[in-house]
Amino acid sequence: MNELDLPNLLRDFAIDAVAITLLAYFIYYLRHRRRDATIGYIATNVAIFVVSAALSSSTALNVGVGFGLFAVLSIVRLRSDEATQSEIGYTMVALVIGLMTGLPGLDTEIKIVFSALLVATMFIVDHPRLIKPQQYQRLRIELDRIITNENELREFVGSRIKGDVKRLTVLEIDFVRETMSLDVRADHYNL
């Protein structure tokens, strides 16, 4: 069993805190204004930091421990609300920063470089001037009828949302209940 070195632990937590604050608040929150997701990223990051620091002091770490952590987190992820791909990206970066900064094996300079690389990557790839934000709204719609003609379905959905349907995908058809689920992209809608 390894003893935790408090000065090093506090230094590593400072690196982690700066990185997750830049990522979750200054990049994600200021762009997307989702308080719930911002809190989730910070909480997940700090929790992973604590777990990785605690595990490193109590047992020898191997790749299996890392895979175990991600397996547990994937179960949590499966039980939560549906997330967008960019939210999954932010979640993964928050997890990696917490895990990497919580482990004692890396030099401080490497932790700083890796944290900066991860935060800078998200700043760049989520920058609205480089990759334009979604131009269409995404809706998941449940209909209480089955419409098999694509043009008729598009027209029906457009009239219900009072908008222009850009893309429509049938996700599920239930012939027993006579319902269908749709993934719809529209440039505007008025419900």
Buried (B, 14 or more C-beta within 10 A) or exposed (E): EEEEEEEEBEBBBEBBBBBBBBBBEEBBBEBBEBEEBBEBBBEBBBBBBBBBBEBBBEEEBEEEBBEEBBEEBEEEBEEEEEBEEBBEBBBBBBBBBBBBBBBBEBEEEEBBEBBBEBBEEBBEEBEEEEEEEEEBBEBEBEBEEBBEEEEEBBEBBBEBBEBEBEEBEBEEBEEEEEBBBBEBBBEEBEE
